[in-house]
Each structure stands twice: as C-alpha cells, then as structure tokens.
Amino acid sequence: MPTVVPPALIIAAPLLVAALILIRTRLAGLRHAYRETEAVLRSVLRLPPACGRVRAIRCPYCFRWVKPRRFDLRRMSCRSCISTLARPGRGGDLCL
C-alpha cells in the first residue's frame, strides 16, 4: 500500500527548515555578543581570559567573524583582507 504524504506536510517542511536556519544564525550572533561582553568584563576586572576553544575571531578591518584558521595573527587580519589589502570591494559606485 503506497504511503500518502499530506499536503500540509509538504508545505510545512521547507518552512520548518528555513526557520531552523534563521534561529541558528541569530543564536550565533547572540553567542558572539555574549563572548565579546564577557571578554570586556574580564579585562576590566583584570581576570584571566575565559577558558575554552576560540570559535571565531572578529577581523578589525572588515568586522566579519572568521574561523581562527582563516585569521593571520601576525598581520592581525583575515585572509580576504590580506588578499585585498583591506580595501573595500568595488561596489559599482562611480568615483569622480
């Protein structure tokens, strides 16, 4: 006997997946904000850094969160800023 999939499930499944993706990205932003706040408080109170793994580093030039392996500590910038010499991309604006 063939399995019948209700039409509501066909419509709801992609919406549920999209909602989960949005929630995950928002939680990542909250996690970064929490870690930044914690780092500032620890430095103000002169406490040692929080233990744990570093999951992302914020590039001081483009302000994007990048994985530690994509961040060059010697140059203190991410790989995309190193390759573009920290110049903004060409947005198509006309400069006269």
C-alpha positions, 0 to 999 in steps of 0.5 A: 500500500503506497504511503500518502504524504499530506499536503500540509506536510509538504508545505510545512517542511521547507518552512520548518527548515528555513526557520531552523536556519534563521534561529541558528544564525541569530543564536550565533550572533547572540553567542558572539555578543555574549563572548565579546561582553564577557571578554570586556568584563574580564579585562576590566576586572583584570581576570584571566581570559575565559577558558575554552576553544576560540570559535571565531575571531572578529577581523578589525578591518572588515568586522566579519567573524572568521574561523581562527584558521582563516585569521593571520595573527601576525598581520592581525587580519583575515585572509580576504583582507590580506588578499585585498589589502583591506580595501573595500570591494568595488561596489559599482559606485562611480568615483569622480 
